[in-house]
Amino acid sequence: QVHLVESGGGLVQAGGSLRLSCAASGGSFDSYNIGWYRRAPGKEREFVATIRWSSGSAGYSTSVKGRFTISRDIAKNTVYLQMNNLEPEDTAIYYCNWPTPSSDYWGQGIQVTVSS
């Protein structure tokens, strides 16, 4: 059974950086896209970034483009989200997502808090 495990969250001051990781256990990111989403307090879950596993091509929401970078390490079967120049508005629970034809996998979420 596939499990996605996020790590790397925490508390950081505005302007700081964090790197989130999403590792897959019980399976390999051998295809499809892997995405990051977030849910801020009192708001709906929103798309943050996505990466195509096979090519590494990436896409971003307008709110994070230029500040966040999604990448993958094929050998480690891990996807990263490098978050720079963080803003208080980035405070949220961040989720890793791997949609496949057989199942839609989500991580448990990890808290990112940006203080002003």
N, C-alpha and C positions, 0 to 999 in steps of 0.2 A: 504494500500500500504506500502510495506517495504521500510524503509530508513536506511542506515548505516551512522553513524555519528562518525567521528574520532575526537579525542582530544588528547592533551598532547604534541604536537610538540613545536618547538621553536628553540632558538639559544643556543648552548652550546660549550664550549671549548673542544678541542681534549682530550680524556681521560675521559670525563664526561659521564653522564648517562641521559637518558630520558625514560619515560614510555608512550607509546601510548595506547589509548583505542579505541575500536570499539564497539559501542552500536547499537543494532537493535531496531528500533521503528516500530510498525505496524506488527510485527511478532516475532517469537521466533527461536533462533538457536537450533531447536530441532533435527537436524540431519545434516549429510554431513560434509564437511570440510570447515573451514574458513581460509582464507589466507591473508597474507600481501605481497604487492608488492611495488615497488618503481620505480620512474623515475627520474634519475639524469639529469641535464641540458645537452642537446645535445645527450642524450642516449635513447635507447629503454627501455620500462618498463621491469623490471626484477622481478623474484620471490625472496621473502625474507624468508618466513616461512609459515607453515601451521599447523593446529591442527584439529584433528578429534573430533567433538563435543561430540560424545558418549563416547569415551574412554579417551580422552585427549592426545593421542599419537601425537607426533609432528615431523616435518621435517624441515630442514633448508638448505639454500644455503651454499655452501662452504665458501663464503665470510663473512658470519655472524656467522657461527657455532662456539660455544664456547664464543661468546660475547652477542648474543641476545637470549632471552627466550620468547617463546610464551606460553600463558596460557589462561584459561577461568574461568569465574565465572558464574556457571549455574544459581544461584539465581538472579544475576544482568543481565543475558543475555548479557554478555560483554566478549569480547576477548581483551587480552592485549599483547603488545610487549614490553618487558623490554630490553632496549638497553644499554649495558655497554661498557666501553672502546671505545667510539665512535671515529671515524677517519674522517678526512675531506672528504674522499671518500664515506662516508655514507650520505653526503648531497644530499637530494632528496625530492621529494614529495612522501609521503607514502600513500598507498591506502589499504583499507580493502576490501576484496572480499568474497562473499558468493554465490558460484554457486549452483543452484538447478535445478532439471529437468524442472521447469516451467519458471525460469528466472535466469539471471546472475546479481547479485546485486553488485554494487560498491559504495563505499563512495565517497565523494567529494574530498578527498585528504587533507593531512596536511603537511605543510612544516617543515622539519628538516634541520637545518643548523649547521654544525660543523666547528668551526674556528680553524685554526692551531696556 
